[in-house]
């Protein structure tokens, strides 16, 4: 089967972190969220042990708990980011990432859906070896990105956030998530406003691809 590479590549290169353009007024149907989760479950799973779980939060009171935890982490985080910008000599310039991140922190409780991807157990279950840890994360993280791609293809914007995790236990208590389960992220999900998205500026593939050895970039070697 041949895919439409134009559409596939557009999806893969324009799935952006959406913060300012989330439509806070338009409800997202639960069936649409289920479609995205359904796609996500086709992600890789070591040993076919499907340990991912999704807690979808659309209840205002529970969203408020998540948003409060997020803001408490955001305050020191963004202060450090602003200090770094000032030290770099860019203090007077507006930083789009900081601006959009601040906006998200302010409106997070109003985003229609906050999706909390979780995994049964914890990475410590895999032991101390790096390979085992990589396998644990590799069996859950790709599914979260698949959710974001599925949402994008359905006209939904998402952004991968983790700032609530220092207060994971508080959020877990509010959502009934047991302490034997690891929260991986919080994915705000909403219809997006405005036009389509564009690819981001990235380093050329040739500069980050090495052939048969570290920093060997000559494709003819």
N, C-alpha and C positions, 0 to 999 in steps of 0.2 A: 504494500500500500504506500503510495506517495502522498506526503503531506503538502499542504500549501505553505511553502517556506516563507513567503511574504508575510502571511498572517502569523505563522508560528514565530518567526524572528521578531515581528513587531510586538507580540505578546511578551517574549522573553527580554526584549531590550527596552520596553516602556512600562514595566511594572515598577512603579516608583513608590517611595515613601510618601504617602498622602497625609498631610496634616491640616493645611489651611483650606483645602478644597473638599473636605468632607461635608456632605449635606446633612446638617443636624436636624432638619425638619421632616425629612422623608423617611418613613419607617422601612425597614428591610424585612421582607417576609421570611419567616422561619424556614420555609421550604427551600428558599434560595440559599440560606446558610447551610442547610443539610446537603444541598447539591455540592457546595464547596468542600464540606467535610467528606462527602462520599468520594470526591476526587482525591482528597488528601490521603485517604486510606490505601491508595495504590502506591504510596511511597515505599522505599526500601525498608525492610524489617528483618534484622539479623535472626536467622533460625525461624523465620516467619512468626516470631513472637511479637504479636501486634500489641505493643504496650502503650500506644498512644491513646489518649482520651481527650475529649473536648468539653469544656464547661462554657456554654454560651450564655452570656449575661445580657439580658435586655430589661431587667427589673430596675427601676430608677434608684431604689434604696441600695441595692447591691452594687450598682455602678458607682454610686457615690462613695462607697467604701473603697473601691479600687482607685477611684480618682483621688481621694484623700491620701492614700498610700503613695500614689504616683507623685503628687505634688510635694509631699514631705521629702522624697528622694530627689526630686527635681531641683529644689531650691539650692542645696549645696553643689549639686552637679553643674547647674548652669552658672553658678558663681565662679566655679573653677574654669569653665569654658570661657567666660567673659574675661577672666584674668589672663588666660592664655592668649586671647585675641589682643588684649592691650599690650602684653609683653612683646607680641610680634609686631607692634606698631600699627595695628589696625583698629585701635580703640574707637576712633571717631566714625569709622565706617559701619554702616548697617550690615549685619551678618544674616543672610537669608535663612541659614540653618537654625541659628539661635532664635530668630524671630518666629519661624514656623513652629519650632519646638515649644517656645513659650506659649504660643497660641493653643497648641494641643493641650498643654498642661491646664490651661484655663477652661477649656471646653470639654475635657475628656468625659465628664459625667453626662454630657448631653449627646455624645455620639450614640447612635441607635443601638449598636451592638459592640460589646467588648468580648472578644473570643479569647479564652484562656486555654491554650494547648497544654496538656499535662502528659506525664509519662509515669507508668506504674514503677514503683521502686525509685532508686536513685543511682547516679553514676558510680557511687562508692560500691554498689553491688557488684560492679564489674571488676573490682580489685584495684590495685595501685598501678598496674602496668599501663603505659600510655596507649598501647594498641587496644587493650580491652576497653579503656575509657572512650577512645575514638569510636569503637564499634557501638558502644552504648548510645552516644550522641548521634552517631550516623544512622541509627535506626529510628530516630524520632524527629530530628531537625528537618530533614528533607520534606517530610510530610507537612510541616508548617509552611514551608515555602510553596508547596503545591497548593495549599489552601489559598495563599495570597495570589498565585497565578490564576486559580479557578475564579476567585473573586474578581480579579481584573478583567477576565474574559466575559464576565457577566455585568459589567458596568459598575462594579464596586471598587472603592478605594480602600487600601489598607496601609498600615504602617507597623513595622515590627518594633515593639517596645519591651523593655525589661526593667524599667525603673521602679516598678511596684515590688520587685522581688525581695528587696531588703525587708519588706513587711509581708513576705509570703505567708507567714503563719496567720497574721491577722486576716488577710484576704481569704486564706483557706478556711478559717473558722466561720467567716461570713457566708462562704459558699458551700460549707460542708465537705471540703476536700480534706481527706485524712492526711496525717503527717507522713504516711508511707508513700505518698504520691508527690512527684516533683513537678512544680509549675515551670514551664519553659519560657513563657513570654506572655504578653498581653497584646492582642491584635485588634485595635480599633477598626471597625468595619462599617462602611456607609456608602451610599451612592456618592459619586463625586460630581462636583460642579465644574462648569467650564468645558473647554474643548479637550481633545486628546492629549496624551503625554508624549514627551520626546525622549530619546535616549540621553543618558547622562554623559558628561565628559569623563572618559576613562583613558588610561594608558593604552597605547597600541598593543595589540596581541603579540606582535613581533618582539616587543621589549620585555614582555613578561613570560615568554615561552622559551625554554631551554631544551636543546636537543642533545640527548645522550650524556649530559653532564651539566653541572651548575654553571650558569652564566654563559653557556655556549648557545648563542643566538643565531648562528649562521644556519639557515634552513638547508643549505647545500652540503653541510658537513656530514 
